[in-house]
Amino acid sequence: RVLYMAAVCAAQHNPVLKSFYQRLRSNGKLPKVALVAVMRKLSELLNLSLKYPDFPLVG
């Protein structure tokens, strides 16, 4: 549930993930499928930030 809510917020407010979500939606993906893709991208970013502490999460 936590990752789902983070993905919902990111798809609405994070500029990079918002454009990613909108691109998937414009390509015909269902909303929940696009949101799962945002969840995966968020989990990849979190794993990268744990693996490389100096990984830039912004910009």
Protein Blocks (a to p, Z undefined) as FASTA:
>chain_A
ZZmmmmmmmmmmmmklmmmmmmmmmnopafklmmmmmmmmmmmmmmmmmmmmmlcfeZZ
